[in-house]
Amino acid sequence: MLVFKPYQIKNVTINNRLVLSPMCTYSASESGEATDWHLVHYGTRAMGRVGLILLEATAVEDRGRISNKDLGIWDDKHIAGLRKITDFVKAEGVKIGIQLAHAGRESFSPELVAPSPIPYRQDGRIPRELTASEIRQIAGSFALGAKRALDAGFEIVEIHAAHGYLIHEFLSPLSNTRTDGYGGELKARFRFLEEIIVAVREVWPSGNPLFVRVSAVDYHRSGVSLEDTIEICKWLRELGVDLIDVSSGGILPDPPPHIYPGYQVAFAEAIRNQAKIKTGAVGLIKTLDQAEEILGNQRADLVFIGRELLRNPYLIVNQNKEWMPAPYADAVND
């Protein structure tokens, strides 16, 4: 099966094509530090032999956390706990990356910031509009987060530009009504993400992959369209981004109109073919047969699985005993 084949991206070789999709676990200390819970959680998926683990959304600012139990990477104190996780995962022969994020107007913080003073929900708190200098400062915070990620042993960084969080808020005209250089036409709304990528690439080694998660569509006629996202991904390719993790929605509290197994795969396929960049497919992918169809028909380069790997962290080894960790393999042979 293709899903069991190694995949090389820059200097990183992933043992198989299955990725643990970044998912918030709300289990950090209140100061944003990783706990033993995270070590067990991610260590279990490593023992299950998933090819790549992407750590959950990890905030580059304290005010950028979704909840007060989110992981942080805005301070050097966060490095030690994250290093315990990367050391264990890599010892199991599994690659590990981290998703850097800022929640923007969806943060729990008393200080909500956003591109424009538009609340997430109609009856929600109104965020404060960021100044141009503050925007540049946050781009620098992403770069500092990437530097700490490197010090913590991560091999891949993913920038979270989806699901209605701060970067997506700049990209979408539903949440960005600015009239300066960060608002208006698509290229201007892209500027914040562009500045983040440029800043991160200054500290992130050229041989280590850089991913970006996008919401391909806003599910609203006045929001980001697939055509917009394809254009954005062309710009990201030119900036040196290696892979697009393709999700959808989140800028509005309404769910997608129709959800079904693999409902987002067509977005990954379109971006892969039209933007000429590697993609990861995600969205109710539950079986290795489903993953094999996506890879075999060249609809995406990697398959990201979320909830199914929560339910079944041994999805890989259950179907291919050769991937089973040695102590378990010995027990099977007894």
Backbone torsions as a table, in degrees:
resi	resn	phi	psi	omega
1	MET	NA	142.4	177.5
2	LEU	-61.0	-33.2	-177.5
3	VAL	-60.2	-24.4	179.8
4	PHE	-90.6	-3.3	-177.0
5	LYS	-81.3	142.7	176.0
6	PRO	-64.1	157.0	178.8
7	TYR	-139.5	124.6	179.6
8	GLN	-103.3	132.7	175.3
9	ILE	-135.2	111.8	-170.1
10	LYS	56.3	-128.4	-176.2
11	ASN	-90.4	6.0	-176.3
12	VAL	-108.0	123.9	175.9
13	THR	-107.5	116.9	179.9
14	ILE	-91.3	134.4	-173.2
15	ASN	-66.9	-27.5	176.2
16	ASN	-150.4	176.7	-169.8
17	ARG	-93.5	11.9	-176.4
18	LEU	-99.9	131.6	-177.0
19	VAL	-121.0	133.4	169.3
20	LEU	-74.1	112.8	-178.6
21	SER	-66.0	141.0	178.3
22	PRO	-64.3	125.9	-178.7
23	MET	-137.3	130.0	178.4
24	CYS	-61.7	137.7	179.1
25	THR	-116.4	-12.9	176.2
26	TYR	51.2	48.8	-175.6
27	SER	-131.0	12.8	179.0
28	ALA	-79.4	167.3	170.7
29	SER	-67.7	164.2	-178.0
30	GLU	-67.8	-13.4	174.6
31	SER	-97.1	8.9	172.8
32	GLY	88.8	11.0	-176.9
33	GLU	-89.7	147.8	176.5
34	ALA	-68.3	149.6	-178.7
35	THR	-120.4	177.6	176.0
36	ASP	-61.7	-27.3	177.1
37	TRP	-57.0	-44.4	-179.9
38	HIS	-65.2	-39.0	179.3
39	LEU	-60.9	-43.7	179.2
40	VAL	-69.1	-44.0	-177.8
41	HIS	-60.1	-55.3	-177.5
42	TYR	-74.6	-31.9	176.6
43	GLY	-63.5	-37.1	177.8
44	THR	-63.0	-43.0	179.3
45	ARG	-68.0	-31.4	175.0
46	ALA	-66.7	-41.6	177.3
47	MET	-67.0	-23.5	174.5
48	GLY	-79.5	-3.7	171.6
49	ARG	69.9	29.9	168.0
50	VAL	-60.6	146.5	-174.2
51	GLY	-67.5	-42.3	-177.1
52	LEU	-140.3	135.1	172.8
53	ILE	-106.8	127.2	172.3
54	LEU	-109.0	114.7	179.6
55	LEU	-62.3	150.0	-177.4
56	GLU	-57.1	167.3	177.6
57	ALA	-51.3	120.5	-174.7
58	THR	-121.7	121.1	-166.3
59	ALA	-77.3	135.9	178.1
60	VAL	-88.5	-7.6	172.6
61	GLU	-139.8	150.2	176.5
62	ASP	-57.2	-43.5	-179.2
63	ARG	-74.8	-0.6	179.8
64	GLY	-96.6	6.9	178.6
65	ARG	-83.1	144.1	175.5
66	ILE	-69.3	-42.9	178.7
67	SER	-134.1	171.0	178.5
68	ASN	-80.6	9.0	175.9
69	LYS	-118.1	18.4	177.2
70	ASP	-84.9	152.0	174.3
71	LEU	-67.7	149.8	176.7
72	GLY	-127.3	158.8	175.1
73	ILE	-144.6	30.3	-178.7
74	TRP	-91.8	-0.1	-176.5
75	ASP	-143.2	149.0	179.1
76	ASP	-61.8	-21.8	-179.9
77	LYS	-64.2	-18.4	-179.0
78	HIS	-80.0	-15.8	-171.1
79	ILE	-65.6	-44.2	-173.1
80	ALA	-59.5	-46.0	-179.9
81	GLY	-65.4	-37.9	177.9
82	LEU	-68.6	-36.0	179.5
83	ARG	-62.5	-35.9	176.6
84	LYS	-59.3	-39.6	-179.3
85	ILE	-69.1	-48.7	-177.5
86	THR	-64.7	-38.2	179.2
87	ASP	-60.8	-45.2	-178.4
88	PHE	-67.2	-46.5	-176.4
89	VAL	-62.0	-44.5	-178.5
90	LYS	-69.4	-30.6	175.7
91	ALA	-64.2	-25.2	176.5
92	GLU	-85.4	2.7	178.2
93	GLY	81.4	17.8	-177.3
94	VAL	-109.2	141.4	178.0
95	LYS	-82.8	152.5	-176.8
96	ILE	-141.0	137.0	176.0
97	GLY	-130.0	177.4	-178.6
98	ILE	-138.3	143.1	178.0
99	GLN	-99.0	119.2	178.5
100	LEU	-92.8	134.9	-169.4
101	ALA	-146.6	162.3	170.2
102	HIS	-145.2	123.9	-172.8
103	ALA	-75.6	-18.1	-179.7
104	GLY	58.6	-128.6	-175.7
105	ARG	-72.6	-6.6	178.2
106	GLU	-98.1	11.0	179.7
107	SER	-74.2	156.9	173.0
108	PHE	-80.1	-12.7	-171.5
109	SER	-59.7	147.0	173.2
110	PRO	-60.1	-25.7	-179.9
111	GLU	-104.7	99.4	176.4
112	LEU	-88.8	132.0	176.7
113	VAL	-124.9	151.7	-175.7
114	ALA	-162.8	171.4	175.9
115	PRO	-66.1	-32.9	-178.1
116	SER	-142.0	156.3	-177.6
117	PRO	-78.7	62.1	-178.9
118	ILE	-119.0	120.3	-178.3
119	PRO	-71.9	156.7	177.5
120	TYR	-65.9	-46.3	174.3
121	ARG	-109.9	152.5	-176.7
122	GLN	-56.6	-35.3	-178.9
123	ASP	-99.7	14.4	-176.9
124	GLY	-87.2	176.6	178.7
125	ARG	-68.2	143.3	-179.8
126	ILE	-88.5	122.0	-179.4
127	PRO	-75.2	159.0	175.3
128	ARG	-85.7	135.5	179.0
129	GLU	-72.2	128.1	179.5
130	LEU	-71.1	143.6	172.3
131	THR	-81.7	165.4	179.9
132	ALA	-61.0	-39.5	179.9
133	SER	-68.3	-35.5	176.6
134	GLU	-66.9	-36.5	178.1
135	ILE	-61.3	-45.6	179.2
136	ARG	-64.6	-34.8	178.4
137	GLN	-65.3	-40.5	179.0
138	ILE	-67.1	-37.7	174.8
139	ALA	-57.9	-40.2	176.1
140	GLY	-65.3	-32.8	177.2
141	SER	-66.0	-35.6	174.5
142	PHE	-63.2	-40.5	179.1
143	ALA	-65.3	-41.9	177.2
144	LEU	-63.4	-37.7	176.1
145	GLY	-62.6	-40.5	178.0
146	ALA	-64.8	-39.3	177.9
147	LYS	-63.5	-42.9	178.1
148	ARG	-66.7	-35.7	177.3
149	ALA	-60.8	-41.7	177.4
150	LEU	-62.6	-44.9	178.7
151	ASP	-63.2	-28.6	-180.0
152	ALA	-84.5	-3.5	174.2
153	GLY	98.2	9.6	178.6
154	PHE	-75.5	146.1	-176.6
155	GLU	-103.6	-17.4	-178.7
156	ILE	-137.5	140.9	172.3
157	VAL	-116.7	135.4	173.0
158	GLU	-118.6	130.3	176.0
159	ILE	-91.7	126.2	-177.3
160	HIS	-87.4	102.9	179.4
161	ALA	-116.1	33.2	-174.2
162	ALA	-131.4	-176.7	166.4
163	HIS	60.9	25.2	173.7
164	GLY	81.2	9.0	178.3
165	TYR	-85.5	-176.0	-162.1
166	LEU	-54.2	-47.8	-177.2
167	ILE	-64.7	-42.5	177.3
168	HIS	-62.4	-35.0	178.4
169	GLU	-61.4	-34.7	175.2
170	PHE	-71.8	-37.7	-176.0
171	LEU	-70.5	-31.4	-173.0
172	SER	-92.2	131.8	175.0
173	PRO	-69.2	-11.4	176.6
174	LEU	-73.0	-21.5	-177.3
175	SER	-124.6	-5.0	-178.8
176	ASN	-123.2	106.9	177.6
177	THR	-117.9	25.8	-178.5
178	ARG	-64.9	155.8	177.9
179	THR	-117.3	7.3	176.9
180	ASP	-95.7	-158.7	-176.6
181	GLY	-71.6	-3.0	178.9
182	TYR	-108.3	10.3	-179.2
183	GLY	-143.5	168.0	179.9
184	GLY	105.8	-117.7	-178.9
185	GLU	-68.6	162.3	-174.9
186	LEU	-55.7	-43.9	-177.7
187	LYS	-60.8	-37.8	178.2
188	ALA	-70.8	-39.9	178.0
189	ARG	-66.2	-24.0	177.9
190	PHE	-78.4	-15.4	-170.4
191	ARG	-57.4	-41.3	-179.8
192	PHE	-60.0	-48.8	178.1
193	LEU	-61.7	-40.6	178.5
194	GLU	-59.2	-45.1	-179.4
195	GLU	-65.2	-34.7	176.2
196	ILE	-64.7	-47.0	-178.9
197	ILE	-61.1	-45.9	179.7
198	VAL	-60.0	-44.3	-179.0
199	ALA	-66.1	-42.4	-179.6
200	VAL	-65.6	-41.2	-177.5
201	ARG	-65.7	-20.2	177.2
202	GLU	-71.4	-23.5	-177.5
203	VAL	-114.4	-16.6	-176.4
204	TRP	-92.4	128.9	-176.3
205	PRO	-58.1	140.9	-176.2
206	SER	-64.0	-24.2	179.6
207	GLY	-84.7	-6.7	179.0
208	ASN	-98.1	135.0	-176.8
209	PRO	-65.1	149.2	175.2
210	LEU	-125.2	119.9	179.4
211	PHE	-107.0	159.7	170.2
212	VAL	-135.5	130.1	172.6
213	ARG	-92.7	130.4	178.4
214	VAL	-123.9	156.5	165.3
215	SER	-97.0	111.2	-172.0
216	ALA	-62.6	-34.8	179.6
217	VAL	-141.8	154.7	177.3
218	ASP	-94.3	-4.3	-176.5
219	TYR	57.0	39.4	177.3
220	HIS	-152.1	135.1	-173.3
221	ARG	-61.3	-23.1	-179.9
222	SER	-100.5	4.7	-177.2
223	GLY	-98.0	-164.9	178.0
224	VAL	-65.9	132.5	178.2
225	SER	-104.2	168.4	176.3
226	LEU	-60.8	-38.1	178.7
227	GLU	-62.5	-40.5	175.8
228	ASP	-59.9	-45.9	-176.2
229	THR	-66.6	-37.0	176.3
230	ILE	-60.4	-41.5	178.3
231	GLU	-65.1	-43.4	177.2
232	ILE	-58.3	-43.4	-177.8
233	CYS	-69.3	-29.1	172.2
234	LYS	-63.8	-43.1	178.3
235	TRP	-64.7	-39.7	179.2
236	LEU	-64.6	-39.9	176.4
237	ARG	-59.3	-44.0	-180.0
238	GLU	-65.0	-26.7	178.6
239	LEU	-83.6	-3.7	176.9
240	GLY	98.9	10.7	175.0
241	VAL	-69.3	140.4	-172.2
242	ASP	-96.8	-29.5	-176.5
243	LEU	-154.7	143.4	176.6
244	ILE	-106.9	122.2	175.1
245	ASP	-89.6	109.4	-164.5
246	VAL	-100.4	109.1	174.0
247	SER	-115.9	-158.4	178.9
248	SER	-162.9	161.0	173.1
249	GLY	70.9	-173.6	173.7
250	GLY	105.3	-17.9	-178.6
251	ILE	-72.5	-24.1	174.9
252	LEU	-117.5	153.9	-179.0
253	PRO	-70.3	-10.8	-179.2
254	ASP	-74.3	139.4	176.9
255	PRO	-73.8	164.4	174.1
256	PRO	-55.5	149.1	-175.4
257	PRO	-66.1	-27.0	-177.5
258	HIS	-149.4	117.5	-179.3
259	ILE	-113.9	132.8	-179.1
260	TYR	-154.0	164.2	-178.3
261	PRO	-54.5	123.7	179.1
262	GLY	76.0	24.0	-171.8
263	TYR	-65.7	-15.2	-179.3
264	GLN	-105.8	-1.2	-173.9
265	VAL	-63.6	-36.9	-179.2
266	ALA	-61.2	-31.6	177.2
267	PHE	-66.2	-44.4	178.7
268	ALA	-62.1	-39.2	179.9
269	GLU	-65.0	-44.8	-179.3
270	ALA	-64.3	-43.7	179.7
271	ILE	-65.2	-42.2	178.7
272	ARG	-59.1	-44.9	-175.0
273	ASN	-77.6	-37.0	-172.2
274	GLN	-96.6	-30.8	176.9
275	ALA	-92.6	-9.8	178.3
276	LYS	57.9	50.5	178.5
277	ILE	-139.3	149.6	178.5
278	LYS	-63.4	146.5	179.2
279	THR	-134.3	156.7	169.5
280	GLY	-114.6	133.4	-179.7
281	ALA	-97.7	140.0	-178.5
282	VAL	-145.1	156.9	173.8
283	GLY	125.0	89.9	178.7
284	LEU	53.4	44.7	172.2
285	ILE	-94.7	118.3	-167.3
286	LYS	-117.6	-20.2	-173.9
287	THR	-129.2	158.6	176.2
288	LEU	-69.4	-29.7	175.1
289	ASP	-63.2	-40.6	176.9
290	GLN	-63.7	-43.0	177.5
291	ALA	-63.3	-39.6	-179.2
292	GLU	-64.1	-38.9	177.7
293	GLU	-62.0	-43.3	-179.0
294	ILE	-62.2	-45.7	-178.7
295	LEU	-71.8	-43.5	-177.1
296	GLY	-64.1	-33.8	178.4
297	ASN	-92.1	12.0	175.7
298	GLN	53.5	43.5	177.8
299	ARG	-88.1	-20.0	176.5
300	ALA	-162.1	166.5	-178.2
301	ASP	-96.3	-31.5	176.1
302	LEU	-132.7	155.9	179.0
303	VAL	-116.8	121.0	-179.2
304	PHE	-97.5	125.8	180.0
305	ILE	-121.9	133.0	-178.2
306	GLY	-108.5	-88.6	-170.5
307	ARG	-61.2	-32.9	179.7
308	GLU	-64.9	-32.8	176.9
309	LEU	-78.2	-15.3	168.3
310	LEU	-72.6	-43.0	-179.7
311	ARG	-73.2	-37.2	-171.5
312	ASN	-138.6	79.7	-178.2
313	PRO	-65.5	-14.2	-179.0
314	TYR	-104.4	32.2	-180.0
315	LEU	-56.4	-41.7	-179.0
316	ILE	-69.2	-53.1	-173.7
317	VAL	-70.2	-24.6	176.9
318	ASN	-66.0	-24.9	-178.0
319	GLN	-104.1	-14.5	-179.6
320	ASN	-146.2	97.8	-174.1
321	LYS	-64.0	-19.0	178.2
322	GLU	-62.8	-21.8	-178.8
323	TRP	-88.1	-2.8	-174.7
324	MET	-69.9	135.8	176.0
325	PRO	-55.2	146.1	-171.7
326	ALA	-52.7	-46.5	-179.0
327	PRO	-59.6	-37.7	179.6
328	TYR	-70.3	-40.5	-179.1
329	ALA	-61.8	-41.0	178.1
330	ASP	-63.0	-39.6	-179.6
331	ALA	-64.8	-37.1	178.3
332	VAL	-64.6	-35.3	-177.4
333	ASN	-78.9	-14.4	-178.4
334	ASP	-69.8	NA	NA
